Amino acid sequence: MIENVSKRFQISRNSKIYTDIFHHMKGLMFSRPKTIVFDLGKERKIDLHNFFVFFPIDILFLDSDMKVVEIKRDFRPFMLFFPKHKARYIIETPAGHIKNTKVGDKIRIKS
C-alpha cells in the first residue's frame, strides 16, 4: 500500500517494490496498468522513458526520507523524461492516482 501521509489519502492499495536491475530496466513495459516502486538503493538521477508502456502514468520521485522531490504527471507513451532532482525511490502509477500530491509531501510505502 502507498499512501500520502501529508494529505491523508491512499495512492495505491497494491504495489510491487523492485530493487533489482532487471525490473528497473523493464518497469511497466508490455504490462497492464499497475503501481510499482523502484528502490534505487541510494539517491541518484535516473532518466526515464515510456517506450512500450501503452498507457499514461504519473511518477513520484522520493528522497531517502520518503519526501516527494519531483513529480511527473501524465507521462505519455513513447516519451522521455529527464528529472531535475535525485531520488532514492521512484513510484510509477496509472495517471490520476497521485491526485493532490505535491512536492514536499511525505509518502509511506507498506509491502
Secondary structure as the mmCIF struct_conf table of DSSP 4:
data_model
#
loop_
_struct_conf.conf_type_id
_struct_conf.id
_struct_conf.beg_label_comp_id
_struct_conf.beg_label_asym_id
_struct_conf.beg_label_seq_id
_struct_conf.end_label_comp_id
_struct_conf.end_label_asym_id
_struct_conf.end_label_seq_id
STRN STRN1 ILE A 2 ASN A 4
TURN_TY1_P TURN_TY1_P1 VAL A 5 ARG A 8
STRN STRN2 PHE A 9 SER A 12
BEND BEND1 ARG A 13 ASN A 14
STRN STRN3 LYS A 16 TYR A 18
BEND BEND2 ASP A 20 ASP A 20
HELX_RH_AL_P HELX_RH_AL_P1 ILE A 21 LYS A 26
TURN_TY1_P TURN_TY1_P2 GLY A 27 PHE A 30
BEND BEND3 PRO A 33 PRO A 33
STRN STRN4 ILE A 36 ARG A 44
STRN STRN5 LEU A 48 HIS A 49
TURN_TY1_P TURN_TY1_P3 PHE A 51 PHE A 52
BEND BEND4 PHE A 55 PHE A 55
STRN STRN6 ILE A 57 LEU A 62
TURN_TY1_P TURN_TY1_P4 SER A 64 ASP A 65
BEND BEND5 MET A 66 MET A 66
STRN STRN7 LYS A 67 LYS A 67
STRN STRN8 VAL A 68 PHE A 75
TURN_TY1_P TURN_TY1_P5 PRO A 77 PHE A 78
STRN STRN9 LEU A 80 PHE A 81
BEND BEND6 LYS A 84 HIS A 85
STRN STRN10 ALA A 87 PRO A 94
TURN_TY1_P TURN_TY1_P6 ALA A 95 ASN A 100
TURN_TY1_P TURN_TY1_P7 VAL A 103 GLY A 104
STRN STRN11 LYS A 106 LYS A 106
STRN STRN12 ILE A 107 ILE A 109
#
